[in-house]
Amino acid sequence: MAARRPCPVDGCDGTRSPRQLLCRSCWIRVPQPVRHDVWRHWFGRRYAPSAEERATAARAWLAAAREAEAAAAASLAKSRRERA
């Protein structure tokens, strides 16, 4: 069994297997449409991406997840203000 590796996301203490792009907790934070695009792109490649490519992609995808979370939080806050 291959040794677990640290998640490449800044500030994350999680670990991942060498075959994973991110740890599970970071991966589920990526919006589902983006995850589908990642799967399509990741497994459609004919060569293994470098560690730098994986880290760059992970940061970009996590940034998209954070943006989606911020938009959802803003929407929730707005609906709560409207109800008050």
KEKOL-740924 format. One line per field, with one value per residue (C-alpha): z, y, x; residue number from 1; residue in three letters. Coordinates in steps of 0.001 Angstrom, whole numbers. Layout:
N
Z = Z, ...
Y = Y, ...
X = X, ...
num = NUM, ...
residu = ALA, ...
END
This chain:
84
Z = 0, -999, 1677, 2157, 1084, 2376, 677, -1604, -482, 1544, 5202, 4913, 7259, 5438, 3610, 298, -1527, -4390, -6847, -5401, -6359, -2966, 416, 783, 2856, 275, -2655, -1432, -1098, -4846, -6608, -8281, -11857, -11366, -9944, -13068, -15276, -13241, -13620, -17346, -17735, -15183, -16442, -20095, -19925, -21330, -18953, -15222, -14226, -12312, -8648, -9659, -12107, -9443, -6865, -9287, -10307, -6696, -5737, -8673, -7969, -4271, -5063, -7123, -4175, -1791, -4205, -4394, -590, -228, -2726, -867, 2479, 1048, -369, 2977, 4844, 2398, 2824, 6613, 6470, 4260, 6743, 9730
Y = 0, 3385, 5954, 8732, 12208, 15645, 17426, 20170, 22736, 25600, 25295, 21746, 19096, 16213, 13383, 11699, 8614, 9129, 8509, 11286, 14937, 16235, 14824, 13863, 16886, 19308, 17316, 17427, 21224, 21502, 22118, 19002, 20394, 21247, 17764, 16227, 18388, 17337, 13643, 14051, 15906, 13942, 10487, 11493, 12231, 9869, 10882, 11409, 15086, 16436, 17365, 21036, 20521, 18711, 21429, 24218, 22464, 21734, 25397, 26546, 24048, 24837, 28563, 27784, 25870, 28753, 31193, 29003, 28729, 32512, 33039, 30540, 32207, 35648, 34328, 32779, 35986, 37988, 35687, 35894, 39706, 39729, 37526, 39740
X = 0, 1417, 2125, -422, 579, -412, -3283, -1857, -4445, -2985, -3966, -5305, -3909, -5613, -3908, -4613, -3483, -1030, -3893, -6064, -5910, -7142, -8065, -11718, -12734, -11301, -12651, -16251, -15976, -15426, -18779, -20123, -20028, -16354, -15669, -17224, -15020, -11996, -12825, -13334, -10041, -8009, -8859, -8814, -5087, -2511, 247, 504, 357, 3324, 3094, 3165, 268, -1750, -1086, -1988, -5179, -6094, -5684, -7805, -10562, -10609, -10806, -13915, -15373, -14667, -16276, -19374, -19496, -19211, -22033, -24229, -23478, -24292, -27550, -28475, -27648, -29758, -32764, -32434, -32357, -35440, -37315, -36380
num = 1, 2, 3, 4, 5, 6, 7, 8, 9, 10, 11, 12, 13, 14, 15, 16, 17, 18, 19, 20, 21, 22, 23, 24, 25, 26, 27, 28, 29, 30, 31, 32, 33, 34, 35, 36, 37, 38, 39, 40, 41, 42, 43, 44, 45, 46, 47, 48, 49, 50, 51, 52, 53, 54, 55, 56, 57, 58, 59, 60, 61, 62, 63, 64, 65, 66, 67, 68, 69, 70, 71, 72, 73, 74, 75, 76, 77, 78, 79, 80, 81, 82, 83, 84
residu = MET, ALA, ALA, ARG, ARG, PRO, CYS, PRO, VAL, ASP, GLY, CYS, ASP, GLY, THR, ARG, SER, PRO, ARG, GLN, LEU, LEU, CYS, ARG, SER, CYS, TRP, ILE, ARG, VAL, PRO, GLN, PRO, VAL, ARG, HIS, ASP, VAL, TRP, ARG, HIS, TRP, PHE, GLY, ARG, ARG, TYR, ALA, PRO, SER, ALA, GLU, GLU, ARG, ALA, THR, ALA, ALA, ARG, ALA, TRP, LEU, ALA, ALA, ALA, ARG, GLU, ALA, GLU, ALA, ALA, ALA, ALA, ALA, SER, LEU, ALA, LYS, SER, ARG, ARG, GLU, ARG, ALA
END
